[in-house]
Amino acid sequence: MDFLDLDLNLTEEDIALRKSTHKFAREVMRPIAKQLDEMSPREVIAPGSPFWDFMRKSYELGYHKLLIPEPYGMGLSSLQQTIVLEELAWGSVGLTVALTVACFPAFMSSMNPLPELVDNIITPFCDCTDASVIGCWGITEPDHGSDTLMTHHPLFHDPNIKGQCRAGMEGDEWVINGQKASWVSAGTIATHCSLFCTLDNSMGLAGGGIAIVPLDLPGVSKGEPLNKIGQRDLNQGEIFFDNVRIPKAYMLVGTDLYEAMLELTLSTTTSLMGMLGTGIARAAFEESLEYAKERVQGGKPLIDHPNVKMKLFRMFQQVEVSRQISRAAFIYNRSAETPAEEYSIAAKLQGTQSAFDVCCEAVMLFGGNGLTKEYLIEKLFRDAKAMLIEDGSNESLAIAGGHKVIQNYPRVAG
């Protein structure tokens, strides 16, 4: 279903990109996501699973390097990236998350592309067309979830709050010990990890570093894939590190820049989640609109009932508002010298809450049919619920965002 985009500056290239991505989402992602949703977590990642068909087709089209900057990536503008992200999430938010985290080691390495990183991390990933190179983002831990994302908040600097995955220097190598939680997206299938770990316990969670860790190194092991109610097409699982050694150059960021680099990263990823929420919300709205045209209740189609018209308009409104703030925050924070993460947090909360609210309303509009697996709405509802917790729970992010607003508002351009 095509729709009016309020951005009057969209080019023919932008519109063609949206249509081609939507075709991929409709013809490839939707059918595969449905199959995976009904499989066990182990079956999802088994050889021969439709999951690997999706990953290979995505890599062939270059979607895996969507966020990678030039000269290594797809060469898309920030606006074009948001267009692609929304369409992919319309197809399946779980598969989209798997695809976006796949680039994390190369994405982080591209910020300081040393020759060793270009040769061993960036180029192999960007040149890959068969999904044999997959990244993940290791940040949450068994005792630390959303608190790992609360940059500049007092809790982030509390020395009594210590990370569980730690790294220390021994000669010319970093040695890593500890674990990352079950929520590492693509954790049990990844070949490389963008690892956010603790270097200095005395600084609390702010005393971190960012390392690239090949996951075939001695001392790395993985847990079982997580069994969840939502986003079942997204593999997630624990990663364990037992005296894992990496070269000095693979520690990209030390404690001096960790908090700033984390905030810069979150300014992208948090608004990105708002775009993905927009995609789910739009999917639920469109399913509801089509259903209301066909379903007859009270002697006439649902679409002819005034309260249904009101519900559909509110759903439409939430989709449009989410797109505008998420797109604006993403584009700004991909371009600005100084990130404004509070806007990205607002985008994440708006986008994901809208997704859940629209899906809730859709289930009610579908009635009993909305509870059955025969209709897409049931899956969208479960997937949307996960987004309220994913990449930082909305409650915790609101606390972090409130602190940032108090400290920074009003920001002045220029």
C-alpha positions as CSV (number, residue, x, y, z in Angstrom):
1,M,0.0,0.0,0.0
2,D,1.5,3.3,-1.1
3,F,1.1,6.4,1.0
4,L,1.5,10.2,1.0
5,D,4.8,11.3,2.4
6,L,4.7,14.8,3.8
7,D,8.3,15.5,2.7
8,L,7.8,17.5,-0.5
9,N,11.5,17.2,-1.3
10,L,11.6,13.5,-1.9
11,T,13.3,12.7,-5.1
12,E,12.4,10.1,-7.7
13,E,15.3,8.1,-6.4
14,D,13.9,8.3,-2.9
15,I,10.5,7.1,-4.0
16,A,11.9,4.3,-6.2
17,L,14.0,3.1,-3.2
18,R,10.9,3.0,-1.0
19,K,9.0,1.0,-3.5
20,S,11.8,-1.5,-4.1
21,T,12.4,-2.0,-0.4
22,H,8.6,-2.4,0.2
23,K,8.5,-5.1,-2.5
24,F,11.3,-6.9,-0.7
25,A,9.5,-6.5,2.6
26,R,6.2,-7.8,1.2
27,E,7.5,-10.7,-0.9
28,V,10.5,-11.9,1.1
29,M,10.3,-10.7,4.7
30,R,6.6,-11.1,5.5
31,P,6.4,-14.8,4.4
32,I,9.7,-15.8,6.1
33,A,8.8,-14.0,9.3
34,K,5.6,-15.9,9.6
35,Q,7.4,-19.2,9.1
36,L,10.0,-18.3,11.7
37,D,7.4,-17.1,14.2
38,E,6.1,-20.7,14.4
39,M,9.4,-22.4,14.8
40,S,11.5,-23.0,17.9
41,P,14.5,-20.7,18.6
42,R,16.9,-23.5,17.7
43,E,15.0,-24.3,14.5
44,V,15.1,-20.6,13.4
45,I,18.9,-20.6,13.1
46,A,19.4,-24.2,12.0
47,P,21.0,-24.9,8.6
48,G,18.3,-24.8,5.9
49,S,16.1,-22.4,7.9
50,P,14.2,-19.7,6.0
51,F,16.1,-17.2,8.2
52,W,19.3,-17.8,6.2
53,D,17.4,-17.3,2.9
54,F,16.4,-13.9,4.2
55,M,19.9,-13.0,5.4
56,R,21.5,-14.1,2.1
57,K,19.0,-12.2,0.0
58,S,19.5,-9.1,2.2
59,Y,23.3,-9.3,1.9
60,E,23.0,-9.7,-1.9
61,L,21.0,-6.5,-2.1
62,G,23.4,-4.7,0.3
63,Y,20.9,-4.0,3.1
64,H,23.4,-5.3,5.6
65,K,25.6,-2.3,5.1
66,L,22.7,0.2,5.2
67,L,24.2,2.2,8.1
68,I,27.9,1.9,7.0
69,P,29.2,5.3,5.8
70,E,31.0,5.9,2.5
71,P,33.3,4.7,1.0
72,Y,32.3,1.3,2.4
73,G,28.4,1.4,2.7
74,M,25.4,1.7,0.3
75,G,25.9,5.4,-0.2
76,L,22.4,6.4,1.0
77,S,21.6,9.7,2.6
78,S,20.2,9.7,6.2
79,L,16.8,10.4,4.8
80,Q,17.0,7.4,2.5
81,Q,18.2,5.2,5.4
82,T,15.0,6.1,7.3
83,I,12.9,5.2,4.3
84,V,14.5,1.8,4.1
85,L,14.3,1.2,7.8
86,E,10.6,1.9,8.0
87,E,9.8,-0.4,5.0
88,L,12.0,-3.2,6.4
89,A,10.2,-3.0,9.8
90,W,6.9,-3.0,8.0
91,G,8.0,-6.4,6.7
92,S,9.3,-7.7,10.0
93,V,10.9,-5.8,12.9
94,G,12.7,-8.8,14.2
95,L,14.4,-9.5,11.0
96,T,15.2,-5.8,10.6
97,V,16.9,-5.7,14.0
98,A,19.0,-8.8,13.0
99,L,20.1,-7.1,9.9
100,T,21.0,-3.8,11.5
101,V,23.0,-5.3,14.4
102,A,24.9,-7.4,11.8
103,C,26.8,-4.2,10.8
104,F,27.8,-3.1,14.3
105,P,31.4,-4.2,14.4
106,A,32.0,-2.7,10.9
107,F,29.9,0.4,11.8
108,M,32.0,1.1,14.9
109,S,35.3,0.4,13.2
110,S,34.4,2.8,10.4
111,M,34.5,5.7,12.9
112,N,38.3,5.2,13.1
113,P,39.2,3.1,10.1
114,L,42.7,1.9,11.0
115,P,44.3,-0.3,8.2
116,E,44.0,-3.4,10.5
117,L,40.3,-2.7,11.0
118,V,39.6,-2.0,7.4
119,D,41.4,-5.3,6.3
120,N,40.0,-7.6,9.0
121,I,36.6,-6.1,10.0
122,I,35.2,-3.5,7.6
123,T,36.1,-5.0,4.1
124,P,35.2,-8.6,4.9
125,F,31.8,-7.5,6.2
126,C,31.0,-5.1,3.4
127,D,32.2,-7.5,0.7
128,C,30.1,-10.4,2.1
129,T,27.2,-11.5,0.0
130,D,26.3,-14.8,1.7
131,A,25.7,-13.7,5.3
132,S,28.8,-15.6,6.5
133,V,30.0,-12.5,8.4
134,I,27.5,-11.3,11.0
135,G,28.0,-8.8,13.8
136,C,26.2,-8.2,17.1
137,W,26.1,-5.6,19.8
138,G,27.1,-6.8,23.2
139,I,26.2,-4.2,25.8
140,T,23.5,-5.6,28.3
141,E,24.6,-8.0,31.0
142,P,22.7,-10.3,33.4
143,D,22.6,-7.5,36.1
144,H,22.7,-4.5,33.7
145,G,20.1,-3.7,31.1
146,S,18.7,-0.2,30.4
147,D,21.2,1.3,33.0
148,T,24.0,0.7,30.5
149,L,22.4,3.3,28.2
150,M,21.9,6.1,30.7
151,T,24.8,8.3,29.7
152,H,25.5,11.4,31.9
153,H,23.0,10.3,34.5
154,P,24.4,10.1,38.1
155,L,23.7,6.3,38.1
156,F,26.1,5.9,35.2
157,H,29.0,7.2,37.3
158,D,28.2,5.4,40.5
159,P,31.3,3.4,41.4
160,N,29.2,0.9,43.3
161,I,27.5,-0.1,40.1
162,K,30.1,-2.3,38.3
163,G,30.0,-4.0,35.0
164,Q,30.2,-7.8,34.7
165,C,32.2,-8.0,31.4
166,R,35.7,-6.6,31.9
167,A,38.9,-6.1,30.0
168,G,42.4,-5.4,31.0
169,M,45.7,-5.0,29.3
170,E,48.4,-7.7,29.3
171,G,51.3,-6.7,27.2
172,D,50.1,-5.7,23.7
173,E,46.7,-7.5,24.1
174,W,43.4,-6.9,25.8
175,V,42.1,-9.8,27.9
176,I,38.3,-10.1,28.3
177,N,36.4,-12.0,31.0
178,G,32.7,-12.1,31.8
179,Q,29.4,-12.4,29.9
180,K,26.8,-10.5,28.0
181,A,23.1,-11.1,28.6
182,S,20.6,-13.3,26.8
183,W,19.3,-10.2,24.9
184,V,22.3,-9.8,22.6
185,S,20.6,-9.7,19.2
186,A,22.1,-12.2,16.8
187,G,24.2,-13.3,19.8
188,T,24.3,-17.0,19.1
189,I,24.9,-16.7,15.3
190,A,27.3,-13.8,15.1
191,T,30.9,-14.1,13.9
192,H,32.0,-10.7,15.4
193,C,30.9,-8.7,18.4
194,S,31.0,-4.9,19.0
195,L,31.6,-5.3,22.7
196,F,30.9,-2.6,25.2
197,C,32.8,-3.7,28.4
198,T,34.3,-2.3,31.6
199,L,37.9,-1.1,31.7
200,D,37.9,0.8,35.0
201,N,35.5,-0.3,37.8
202,S,36.1,2.9,39.9
203,M,34.2,4.9,37.2
204,G,31.1,2.8,37.4
205,L,29.4,2.0,34.1
206,A,31.1,5.2,32.6
207,G,34.5,3.4,32.9
208,G,33.9,1.4,29.7
209,G,35.6,0.6,26.4
210,I,34.4,-0.5,23.0
211,A,36.2,-3.4,21.4
212,I,35.7,-5.6,18.3
213,V,35.9,-9.3,19.2
214,P,36.0,-12.0,16.6
215,L,33.8,-14.7,18.1
216,D,35.9,-17.7,16.9
217,L,38.7,-16.8,19.3
218,P,39.6,-19.3,22.1
219,G,37.6,-18.6,25.3
220,V,34.4,-17.5,23.6
221,S,31.3,-19.5,24.1
222,K,27.6,-18.9,23.6
223,G,24.3,-19.8,25.3
224,E,21.1,-21.2,23.9
225,P,18.9,-19.0,21.7
226,L,16.3,-17.2,23.8
227,N,12.6,-18.3,23.6
228,K,10.4,-15.2,23.6
229,I,6.8,-14.2,23.0
230,G,7.6,-11.5,20.5
231,Q,10.2,-11.0,17.7
232,R,10.6,-14.8,17.5
233,D,12.3,-14.3,14.1
234,L,15.1,-12.4,15.9
235,N,17.9,-14.6,17.3
236,Q,19.1,-13.5,20.8
237,G,21.4,-15.2,23.3
238,E,24.3,-15.0,25.8
239,I,28.0,-14.7,25.0
240,F,30.7,-15.7,27.5
241,F,34.3,-14.6,27.5
242,D,37.0,-16.6,29.4
243,N,40.4,-15.0,29.0
244,V,39.7,-14.0,25.4
245,R,42.6,-12.1,23.9
246,I,42.3,-9.4,21.2
247,P,45.0,-7.1,19.6
248,K,45.5,-3.7,21.1
249,A,44.1,-2.1,17.9
250,Y,40.7,-3.9,18.4
251,M,39.9,-1.7,21.5
252,L,38.4,1.2,19.6
253,V,37.5,3.4,22.5
254,G,38.9,3.7,26.0
255,T,37.5,5.3,29.2
256,D,38.3,8.8,28.1
257,L,35.9,8.7,25.2
258,Y,33.6,5.9,26.2
259,E,30.6,8.0,27.4
260,A,30.8,10.4,24.5
261,M,31.0,7.6,21.9
262,L,28.2,5.7,23.6
263,E,26.0,8.8,23.5
264,L,26.8,9.3,19.8
265,T,25.9,5.6,19.1
266,L,22.7,5.8,21.0
267,S,21.7,9.0,19.2
268,T,21.6,6.8,16.1
269,T,20.2,3.6,17.5
270,T,17.5,5.0,19.7
271,S,16.0,7.1,16.9
272,L,16.4,4.1,14.6
273,M,14.1,2.2,17.0
274,G,11.5,4.9,16.6
275,M,11.6,4.3,12.8
276,L,11.2,0.6,13.3
277,G,8.2,1.3,15.6
278,T,6.7,3.5,12.8
279,G,7.0,0.6,10.5
280,I,5.1,-1.8,12.8
281,A,2.4,0.9,13.6
282,R,1.9,1.5,9.9
283,A,1.6,-2.3,9.2
284,A,-1.0,-2.6,11.9
285,F,-2.9,0.5,10.7
286,E,-3.0,-0.8,7.1
287,E,-4.1,-4.3,8.1
288,S,-6.9,-2.7,10.2
289,L,-8.0,-0.4,7.4
290,E,-8.3,-3.3,4.9
291,Y,-10.0,-5.5,7.4
292,A,-12.6,-2.8,8.3
293,K,-13.5,-2.4,4.6
294,E,-14.3,-6.2,4.4
295,R,-15.6,-7.2,7.7
296,V,-19.4,-6.8,8.2
297,Q,-20.9,-6.3,11.7
298,G,-24.3,-4.8,12.6
299,G,-25.4,-5.2,9.0
300,K,-22.7,-3.0,7.5
301,P,-19.0,-3.0,7.0
302,L,-16.9,-1.9,10.0
303,I,-15.7,1.1,8.0
304,D,-19.2,2.6,8.0
305,H,-19.4,2.7,11.9
306,P,-18.4,6.2,13.2
307,N,-16.4,4.8,16.1
308,V,-14.3,2.8,13.7
309,K,-13.6,5.8,11.6
310,M,-12.4,7.6,14.7
311,K,-10.2,4.7,15.7
312,L,-8.6,4.4,12.3
313,F,-7.9,8.1,12.2
314,R,-6.2,8.0,15.6
315,M,-4.1,5.1,14.4
316,F,-3.2,7.0,11.2
317,Q,-2.3,10.0,13.3
318,Q,0.1,8.1,15.5
319,V,1.9,6.6,12.5
320,E,2.4,10.1,10.9
321,V,3.6,11.7,14.2
322,S,6.0,8.8,14.8
323,R,7.5,9.1,11.3
324,Q,8.1,12.8,11.6
325,I,9.9,12.8,14.9
326,S,11.8,9.6,14.3
327,R,13.0,10.7,10.9
328,A,13.9,14.2,12.1
329,A,15.9,12.9,15.1
330,F,17.7,10.3,13.1
331,I,18.7,12.7,10.3
332,Y,19.8,15.4,12.8
333,N,21.9,13.1,14.9
334,R,23.5,11.5,11.9
335,S,24.7,14.9,10.8
336,A,25.2,17.1,13.8
337,E,28.6,17.6,15.4
338,T,27.1,17.4,18.8
339,P,24.3,14.8,19.2
340,A,21.0,15.7,20.9
341,E,20.2,12.3,22.3
342,E,17.1,13.5,24.1
343,Y,15.4,13.9,20.7
344,S,16.3,10.4,19.8
345,I,14.9,9.1,23.1
346,A,11.7,11.1,22.3
347,A,11.6,9.4,18.9
348,K,12.0,5.9,20.4
349,L,9.3,6.4,23.0
350,Q,6.9,7.9,20.5
351,G,7.6,5.3,17.8
352,T,7.5,2.2,20.0
353,Q,4.5,3.3,22.2
354,S,2.6,4.2,19.0
355,A,3.4,0.8,17.6
356,F,2.0,-0.9,20.7
357,D,-1.0,1.4,21.0
358,V,-1.9,1.0,17.3
359,C,-1.5,-2.8,17.6
360,C,-3.7,-2.9,20.7
361,E,-6.4,-0.9,18.9
362,A,-6.0,-3.2,15.9
363,V,-6.6,-6.4,18.0
364,M,-9.8,-4.8,19.4
365,L,-10.9,-3.9,15.9
366,F,-10.3,-7.4,14.7
367,G,-12.2,-8.8,17.7
368,G,-11.7,-12.5,18.2
369,N,-9.9,-12.8,14.9
370,G,-7.2,-10.5,16.3
371,L,-6.2,-13.2,18.7
372,T,-5.7,-15.9,16.1
373,K,-2.6,-16.7,14.2
374,E,-4.6,-16.6,11.0
375,Y,-4.2,-12.8,11.0
376,L,-0.9,-10.8,11.0
377,I,-2.2,-8.5,13.8
378,E,-1.5,-11.1,16.5
379,K,2.2,-11.3,15.6
380,L,2.5,-7.5,15.2
381,F,1.0,-7.1,18.7
382,R,3.6,-9.4,20.3
383,D,6.5,-7.8,18.3
384,A,5.4,-4.3,19.3
385,K,5.3,-5.2,23.0
386,A,8.9,-6.3,22.8
387,M,9.9,-2.8,21.5
388,L,8.8,-1.1,24.7
389,I,11.7,-2.9,26.4
390,E,14.1,-3.4,23.5
391,D,17.2,-1.1,23.3
392,G,16.3,0.3,26.7
393,S,13.0,0.1,28.4
394,N,10.8,3.2,27.7
395,E,10.5,4.0,31.5
396,S,14.3,4.0,32.0
397,L,14.9,6.0,28.8
398,A,12.4,8.6,29.9
399,I,14.3,9.1,33.1
400,A,17.6,9.4,31.2
401,G,15.9,11.7,28.7
402,G,14.4,13.9,31.4
403,H,17.8,14.3,33.0
404,K,19.3,15.3,29.6
405,V,16.5,17.9,29.0
406,I,17.0,19.4,32.5
407,Q,20.8,19.7,31.8
408,N,20.6,20.8,28.1
409,Y,17.4,22.6,27.4
410,P,17.2,24.9,25.6
411,R,19.8,23.8,23.1
412,V,20.9,26.6,20.7
413,A,21.6,25.9,17.1
414,G,25.0,26.9,15.6
